[in-house]
Amino acid sequence: MRITGKNLKLIVNGLTVSYNDEGPINAPAIIFIHGFPFNKSMWNHQLEALQEQYRVIAYDVRGHGNSEAGDENFSIDLFSHDLLFLIDALDIEKPILCGLSMGGYIALNAIGKFPEHFSGLVLSDTQCIADTPETREKRMKAIESINTNGVEKYAEESIKNLFAVQSFSSKKEEISAIRKMIVETSIQSLSYTLFALSERKGTCSKLQDIKAPVLIMVGKEDKITPPAAAKMMHEKIQGSLLKIMEHSGHLSNLENPSEFNHQLLRFMSQFVKNPIHVKHLKELVM
């Protein structure tokens, strides 16, 4: 029997996972996957906007938020298998995935391996390429810094690159919330996830095989996964939609939630209520 609410607990793939599950039980489902090193609360605006029409689920990836870390070394493969176990445990048939940054890596990994399990994909501020040697080196240095200087300093350095310039004056509450998410993540989970991100495989070669409808959104001022990365995915995924978000950096769902939600709702309503062939979707979000 389905239980609805916030901060629910469920045993998934051998560990306790914390999740939110709201909206009508028989409505089409969308699962939100947060970025690193955040948690499910970063999707609160989206859950509030969609929960009247859709079943909305946001969960904490293992080692983040209130989900247990388990004993295995982290990897994007492991995270995507956790997602499949969660979908099975919640008895959801063919949900839409919405992933931001690391959440996008998990979503792309999952849909690439199990395309029949999903009916749509929303990719926000993410990319398909693997880490370059330079990026891997930066992640290793970040692990060293976290262990030497602590999480507070890592949080301050991270925030400098996460938000658009104007957000530092207009989104102080959101910045404070993100800082809190980072500092409340354990050093072990930060280190394990940074290593997992550095070791992940690229998914660009599989993009042309995605048949489900896809919406790609990216902040115009995203320094981490810039618009060029989103445009490349858009070109490779036939019929995909691309929206570049104004007044946004790497966290476009928090920096411009009204526009993000508008595009998301438009995509969902057109696709879910009136299923059409993927090649016709380009007209819907412009």
C-alpha positions as CSV (number, residue, x, y, z in Angstrom):
1,M,0.0,0.0,0.0
2,R,1.3,3.4,-1.0
3,I,2.3,5.8,1.8
4,T,2.5,9.5,0.9
5,G,4.4,12.4,2.6
6,K,7.8,13.8,3.2
7,N,10.9,12.1,4.6
8,L,9.6,8.6,4.2
9,K,11.8,5.6,4.8
10,L,12.2,2.5,2.6
11,I,14.8,-0.3,2.4
12,V,16.2,-0.1,-1.1
13,N,19.1,-2.3,-2.3
14,G,20.0,-3.2,1.3
15,L,20.0,0.3,2.7
16,T,17.5,2.8,4.1
17,V,16.5,5.5,1.6
18,S,14.7,8.7,2.5
19,Y,12.2,10.0,0.0
20,N,9.2,12.2,-0.6
21,D,6.2,10.8,-2.4
22,E,3.2,13.1,-3.1
23,G,0.4,13.6,-5.6
24,P,-2.4,11.4,-6.9
25,I,-1.7,7.7,-6.8
26,N,-2.8,6.9,-10.3
27,A,-1.2,9.9,-11.9
28,P,1.8,9.7,-14.2
29,A,5.0,9.7,-12.0
30,I,8.1,11.8,-12.2
31,I,11.2,11.1,-10.1
32,F,13.6,13.9,-9.2
33,I,17.3,13.1,-8.7
34,H,19.4,15.7,-7.0
35,G,22.9,16.9,-7.8
36,F,26.1,16.7,-5.7
37,P,26.4,17.2,-2.8
38,F,22.8,18.1,-2.2
39,N,19.7,16.3,-1.2
40,K,16.0,15.9,-2.2
41,S,15.0,19.2,-0.6
42,M,16.5,21.0,-3.6
43,W,13.4,19.9,-5.5
44,N,10.8,21.3,-3.1
45,H,9.6,24.0,-5.6
46,Q,9.1,21.5,-8.3
47,L,7.2,19.0,-6.1
48,E,4.9,21.8,-5.0
49,A,4.3,22.9,-8.6
50,L,3.5,19.4,-9.9
51,Q,1.9,17.5,-7.1
52,E,-1.7,18.4,-7.9
53,Q,-1.4,16.8,-11.4
54,Y,1.3,14.2,-11.1
55,R,2.8,11.7,-8.7
56,V,6.1,13.4,-7.6
57,I,8.9,11.6,-6.0
58,A,12.3,13.0,-4.8
59,Y,14.8,10.9,-3.0
60,D,18.2,11.2,-1.3
61,V,20.9,9.4,-3.2
62,R,22.8,7.0,-1.0
63,G,25.2,8.9,1.4
64,H,23.3,12.1,0.9
65,G,20.5,13.7,2.9
66,N,18.9,11.1,5.2
67,S,19.8,8.1,3.1
68,E,22.3,5.6,4.4
69,A,25.7,5.3,2.6
70,G,26.0,1.5,2.8
71,D,29.2,-0.4,2.6
72,E,30.0,-0.4,-1.1
73,N,32.2,2.0,-3.0
74,F,30.1,4.6,-4.7
75,S,29.7,4.7,-8.5
76,I,27.2,6.0,-11.0
77,D,26.3,2.4,-11.9
78,L,25.5,1.7,-8.2
79,F,23.4,4.9,-8.0
80,S,21.4,4.0,-11.1
81,H,20.8,0.4,-9.7
82,D,19.6,2.0,-6.5
83,L,17.2,4.0,-8.6
84,L,15.8,0.9,-10.3
85,F,15.4,-0.8,-6.9
86,L,13.5,2.3,-5.6
87,I,11.2,2.3,-8.7
88,D,10.4,-1.4,-8.1
89,A,9.8,-1.0,-4.4
90,L,7.4,1.9,-5.0
91,D,5.7,-0.1,-7.8
92,I,6.0,2.7,-10.4
93,E,5.5,1.8,-14.0
94,K,7.7,3.7,-16.5
95,P,8.2,7.0,-14.7
96,I,9.8,10.2,-16.2
97,L,13.2,11.0,-14.7
98,C,14.3,14.5,-13.9
99,G,18.0,14.8,-13.0
100,L,20.2,17.8,-12.3
101,S,24.0,17.6,-12.6
102,M,24.9,14.3,-10.9
103,G,21.2,13.4,-11.1
104,G,21.5,13.8,-14.8
105,Y,24.5,11.4,-14.9
106,I,22.4,8.9,-12.9
107,A,19.4,9.3,-15.2
108,L,21.4,9.0,-18.4
109,N,23.1,5.8,-17.0
110,A,19.7,4.3,-16.1
111,I,17.9,5.1,-19.3
112,G,20.9,3.9,-21.3
113,K,20.9,0.5,-19.7
114,F,17.2,0.1,-19.1
115,P,15.4,2.2,-21.7
116,E,12.2,0.2,-21.4
117,H,11.8,1.3,-17.7
118,F,11.3,5.0,-18.5
119,S,8.8,7.1,-20.5
120,G,10.6,10.4,-20.5
121,L,13.7,12.3,-19.4
122,V,14.4,15.8,-18.2
123,L,18.1,16.7,-18.0
124,S,19.0,19.9,-16.1
125,D,22.5,21.4,-15.9
126,T,24.3,18.2,-16.7
127,Q,26.4,16.6,-19.5
128,C,27.2,13.4,-21.2
129,I,31.0,13.5,-21.3
130,A,33.2,11.8,-18.8
131,D,35.6,13.8,-16.7
132,T,38.7,15.1,-18.4
133,P,42.1,14.4,-16.8
134,E,42.1,18.0,-15.5
135,T,38.7,17.7,-13.9
136,R,39.7,14.4,-12.3
137,E,42.7,16.0,-10.8
138,K,40.5,18.8,-9.4
139,R,38.2,16.3,-7.8
140,M,41.2,14.5,-6.2
141,K,42.5,17.8,-4.9
142,A,39.0,18.5,-3.5
143,I,39.0,15.2,-1.6
144,E,42.4,16.1,-0.2
145,S,41.2,19.6,0.8
146,I,38.1,18.2,2.5
147,N,40.1,15.8,4.6
148,T,42.7,18.5,5.4
149,N,40.6,21.7,5.7
150,G,37.1,20.4,6.4
151,V,33.7,20.6,4.8
152,E,33.0,24.3,5.6
153,K,35.9,25.5,3.3
154,Y,34.8,23.1,0.6
155,A,31.3,24.4,0.8
156,E,32.4,28.0,0.4
157,E,34.6,27.2,-2.6
158,S,31.9,25.2,-4.2
159,I,29.2,27.9,-3.9
160,K,31.3,30.4,-5.8
161,N,30.8,28.3,-9.0
162,L,27.2,27.1,-8.4
163,F,25.2,30.3,-8.8
164,A,24.8,33.0,-11.4
165,V,26.3,36.4,-10.4
166,Q,23.0,38.1,-9.6
167,S,21.9,35.1,-7.4
168,F,24.4,36.1,-4.8
169,S,22.2,39.1,-4.0
170,S,18.8,37.9,-5.0
171,K,18.9,34.2,-3.8
172,K,20.5,34.4,-0.4
173,E,18.0,32.0,1.1
174,E,18.7,29.4,-1.6
175,I,22.4,29.9,-1.2
176,S,22.2,29.4,2.5
177,A,20.1,26.2,2.0
178,I,22.7,24.8,-0.4
179,R,25.6,25.6,1.9
180,K,23.7,23.7,4.7
181,M,23.2,20.7,2.4
182,I,26.9,20.5,1.7
183,V,28.2,20.9,5.2
184,E,25.7,18.3,6.5
185,T,27.1,15.7,4.0
186,S,29.7,13.4,5.6
187,I,33.3,13.6,4.6
188,Q,33.2,10.0,3.6
189,S,30.2,10.5,1.3
190,L,31.7,13.6,-0.2
191,S,35.0,11.8,-0.9
192,Y,33.3,8.6,-2.2
193,T,31.0,10.6,-4.5
194,L,33.8,12.8,-5.9
195,F,35.7,9.7,-6.7
196,A,32.6,8.1,-8.3
197,L,32.1,11.2,-10.4
198,S,35.7,11.2,-11.6
199,E,35.5,7.5,-12.6
200,R,32.1,7.7,-14.4
201,K,31.9,6.7,-18.1
202,G,30.6,9.0,-20.8
203,T,27.2,8.5,-22.2
204,C,27.4,10.6,-25.3
205,S,27.6,7.6,-27.7
206,K,24.3,6.3,-26.4
207,L,22.3,9.5,-26.7
208,Q,21.2,8.8,-30.3
209,D,19.5,5.6,-29.0
210,I,17.2,7.5,-26.6
211,K,13.6,7.2,-28.0
212,A,11.7,8.7,-25.1
213,P,10.8,12.4,-25.2
214,V,13.6,14.5,-23.7
215,L,13.7,18.1,-22.3
216,I,17.1,19.7,-21.7
217,M,17.4,22.8,-19.5
218,V,20.6,24.7,-18.5
219,G,21.4,27.9,-16.8
220,K,22.7,30.6,-19.2
221,E,25.5,31.3,-16.7
222,D,26.3,27.6,-15.7
223,K,30.1,27.4,-15.3
224,I,30.1,23.7,-14.4
225,T,28.0,22.2,-17.2
226,P,27.7,25.2,-19.6
227,P,25.1,25.7,-22.3
228,A,27.5,24.3,-24.9
229,A,27.3,20.9,-23.2
230,A,23.5,21.0,-23.2
231,K,23.5,22.0,-26.9
232,M,25.7,19.0,-27.7
233,M,23.2,16.6,-26.0
234,H,20.3,18.4,-27.8
235,E,21.9,17.8,-31.2
236,K,22.5,14.1,-30.4
237,I,19.1,13.3,-29.0
238,Q,16.6,13.3,-31.9
239,G,13.6,15.4,-31.2
240,S,14.8,16.7,-27.9
241,L,13.9,20.1,-26.5
242,L,16.4,22.7,-25.3
243,K,15.7,25.6,-23.0
244,I,18.5,27.9,-21.8
245,M,17.4,29.5,-18.5
246,E,18.0,33.2,-17.9
247,H,19.3,34.5,-14.6
248,S,20.6,31.0,-13.7
249,G,23.9,29.3,-13.1
250,H,24.3,25.6,-12.3
251,L,21.2,25.3,-10.1
252,S,18.5,26.6,-12.5
253,N,15.6,24.9,-10.7
254,L,16.4,27.0,-7.6
255,E,17.6,30.2,-9.3
256,N,14.7,30.5,-11.8
257,P,12.0,28.2,-10.4
258,S,9.1,29.9,-12.0
259,E,10.5,29.4,-15.6
260,F,11.9,26.0,-14.7
261,N,8.5,24.8,-13.5
262,H,6.7,26.4,-16.5
263,Q,8.9,24.5,-18.9
264,L,8.6,21.3,-16.9
265,L,4.8,21.5,-16.6
266,R,4.5,22.3,-20.3
267,F,6.6,19.3,-21.3
268,M,4.8,17.0,-18.9
269,S,1.3,18.1,-19.9
270,Q,1.9,17.9,-23.6
271,F,3.8,14.6,-23.4
272,V,1.8,12.8,-20.7
273,K,-1.8,13.8,-21.6
274,N,-1.3,13.8,-25.4
275,P,1.4,11.2,-26.3
276,I,2.8,12.0,-29.7
277,H,5.8,10.9,-31.7
278,V,9.1,12.2,-30.4
279,K,9.9,14.0,-33.7
280,H,7.0,16.4,-33.1
281,L,8.1,17.5,-29.7
282,K,10.3,20.4,-30.8
283,E,7.3,22.7,-31.2
284,L,6.1,22.3,-27.6
285,V,8.7,24.2,-25.5
286,M,9.8,27.3,-27.4
